[in-house]
């Protein structure tokens, strides 16, 4: 893996996870919650968004084997510190929880679509160095983030989207797995079937198919 590729990968990843979190805060603000705004989290400055595990430890653990082997990483993931949100401030609780939870995933899908458009234009209209590489990485990183965050495992966005739509009695039962969500995620990330983690297999299928749809190859 070349230093240029690694640098592009890290910049795109950091930007994408920050946009993901900022969109949660902006949509929460739209529904009347100023918590993220008051915490200084509605910014693209990466410093307030750094999460020790999701932004530093996990990317390093996943990247190190690729760096040592000189190969591209088979599976790469990160997340930023969650933006603080107080649903009690929402003007419409049910809609607020749904749209705020989905905002990050929709932001990543939008970035993937923009990346795909730039990729196709870079092969026809533009000749800027590395533009097609940046665009291709943007597509795949953001599809990866969207698919991962849609998993219905707490504290991921998919669990919050599901929770906001469940009937009250089912929502209470579903919330019981919340204390174990992080352990479930770690297990699914590091328990391997062959050379790939369980989550890795799922993401390879989803991201691979969506990437081919957007990129056309």
C-alpha positions in Angstrom: 0.0 0.0 0.0 1.6 3.3 -1.1 1.9 6.3 1.2 -0.3 8.3 -1.2 -3.1 5.7 -1.0 -2.8 5.5 2.8 -3.0 9.3 3.1 -6.0 9.6 0.8 -7.7 6.7 2.7 -7.2 8.4 6.1 -8.3 11.8 5.0 -11.5 10.5 3.3 -12.3 8.3 6.3 -11.9 11.1 8.8 -13.9 13.5 6.8 -16.7 11.0 6.2 -17.1 10.0 9.9 -17.1 13.7 10.9 -19.8 14.6 8.3 -21.8 11.6 9.6 -21.7 12.9 13.2 -22.3 16.5 12.2 -25.4 15.6 10.3 -26.8 13.9 13.4 -26.3 17.2 15.2 -27.7 19.4 12.5 -30.9 17.4 12.1 -31.3 17.3 15.9 -31.0 21.1 15.8 -33.7 21.2 13.1 -36.0 19.3 15.5 -35.2 21.8 18.4 -32.3 20.2 20.2 -29.3 22.5 20.7 -27.2 20.0 22.7 -24.6 19.3 19.9 -24.4 23.0 19.0 -23.7 24.0 22.6 -21.1 21.2 22.9 -19.2 22.6 19.9 -19.8 19.5 17.8 -21.3 21.1 14.7 -17.9 21.6 13.1 -15.7 19.8 10.6 -12.7 20.3 12.8 -11.7 16.7 13.6 -10.4 17.3 17.1 -13.7 17.5 19.0 -14.9 14.3 17.1 -12.0 12.0 18.0 -13.0 8.7 19.7 -10.0 6.8 21.2 -11.3 3.4 20.1 -13.2 4.2 16.9 -10.9 6.9 15.5 -7.5 5.7 16.7 -7.3 2.1 18.0 -9.6 0.2 15.6 -8.2 1.9 12.4 -4.7 1.3 13.6 -5.5 -2.4 14.4 -7.1 -2.9 11.0 -4.4 -0.9 9.0 -1.3 -2.3 10.6 -1.3 -5.7 8.9 -1.9 -4.1 5.5 1.0 -1.6 6.2 3.4 -4.4 7.2 2.4 -6.6 4.3 2.4 -3.8 1.7 -1.1 -4.8 0.6 -4.4 -2.8 0.6 -6.5 -3.5 3.7 -9.2 -6.1 3.1 -11.5 -4.5 5.7 -11.3 -1.0 7.1 -13.6 0.8 9.5 -13.7 3.7 12.0 -16.1 6.0 13.8 -16.1 9.4 15.5 -17.3 10.3 19.0 -21.1 10.2 19.0 -22.6 13.7 18.8 -24.7 14.4 22.0 -28.4 14.5 21.4 -31.3 14.9 23.8 -34.5 13.6 22.3 -36.6 15.3 25.0 -35.9 18.6 23.3 -37.3 17.4 19.9 -40.4 19.2 18.7 -41.7 15.8 17.5 -40.2 13.0 19.5 -41.0 10.1 17.1 -40.0 11.9 13.9 -37.0 13.4 15.5 -35.6 10.1 16.7 -36.1 8.6 13.3 -34.6 11.4 11.2 -31.7 12.1 13.6 -30.8 8.4 13.7 -30.9 8.1 9.9 -29.1 11.4 9.2 -25.6 10.0 9.4 -26.3 7.1 7.1 -28.0 9.3 4.6 -25.0 11.7 4.7 -22.7 8.8 3.9 -24.9 7.6 1.1 -24.9 11.2 -0.3 -21.1 11.4 -0.2 -20.9 8.0 -1.9 -23.2 9.3 -4.7 -21.1 12.5 -5.1 -18.0 10.4 -5.2 -19.5 8.2 -7.9 -20.4 11.3 -10.0 -16.9 12.7 -9.6 -15.4 9.3 -10.5 -17.3 9.1 -13.8 -16.5 12.8 -14.6 -12.8 12.2 -13.8 -12.7 9.5 -16.5 -14.1 11.8 -19.1 -13.8 15.5 -18.3 -11.1 15.9 -15.7 -7.4 15.0 -15.6 -6.5 16.0 -12.0 -3.9 13.7 -10.4 -5.5 11.1 -8.0 -9.0 12.5 -8.5 -10.4 9.2 -9.6 -8.6 7.5 -6.7 -10.1 10.0 -4.2 -13.5 9.5 -5.8 -13.4 5.7 -5.7 -12.2 5.6 -2.1 -15.0 8.1 -1.2 -17.6 5.8 -2.7 -16.3 2.7 -1.0 -15.6 4.3 2.4 -19.0 5.9 2.6 -20.9 2.8 1.5 -18.9 0.9 4.2 -19.9 3.4 6.9 -23.5 3.5 5.8 -23.8 -0.3 5.7 -22.0 -0.8 9.0 -24.1 1.9 10.8 -27.3 0.4 9.6 -26.6 -2.8 11.5 -29.4 -3.1 14.2 -26.8 -3.5 17.0 -26.6 -0.8 19.8 -25.2 1.8 19.7 -25.2 1.9 15.9 -27.7 4.1 14.0 -29.6 1.0 12.7 -30.6 0.1 16.2 -31.9 3.6 16.9 -33.9 3.7 13.7 -35.4 0.3 14.5 -36.1 1.4 18.1 -37.9 4.6 17.0 -40.3 2.5 14.9 -41.0 -0.4 17.3 -44.1 -0.6 19.4 -43.5 0.4 23.0 -43.4 -3.2 24.5 -41.1 -4.5 21.8 -38.9 -1.4 22.1 -38.4 -2.1 25.8 -37.4 -5.7 25.1 -35.0 -4.6 22.4 -33.4 -2.1 24.7 -32.3 -4.9 27.0 -29.4 -5.8 24.6 -28.1 -2.3 24.7 -25.5 -2.9 27.5 -24.1 -5.8 25.5 -24.1 -4.0 22.1 -20.4 -3.0 22.1 -19.3 -6.5 23.1 -21.5 -8.0 20.3 -19.8 -5.6 17.8 -16.3 -6.5 18.9 -17.1 -10.2 18.6 -18.6 -9.8 15.1 -15.6 -7.7 14.1 -12.9 -10.1 15.2 -14.4 -13.6 15.1 -13.4 -14.8 11.7 -14.8 -17.3 9.2 -11.8 -18.2 7.0 -9.9 -14.9 6.4 -12.8 -12.5 7.0 -14.7 -11.4 10.1 -18.5 -12.1 10.3 -19.2 -8.4 9.8 -16.6 -8.2 7.1 -18.4 -10.9 5.1 -21.7 -8.9 5.3 -20.0 -5.7 4.4 -18.2 -7.2 1.4 -21.4 -8.4 0.0 -23.4 -5.2 0.5 -20.6 -2.7 -0.3 -19.4 -4.7 -3.2 -22.8 -4.8 -4.9 -23.6 -1.2 -4.2 -20.1 -0.1 -5.4 -20.5 -2.0 -8.7 -23.9 -0.3 -9.1 -22.5 3.2 -8.6 -19.1 2.7 -10.3 -20.3 0.3 -13.0 -17.5 -2.2 -12.7 
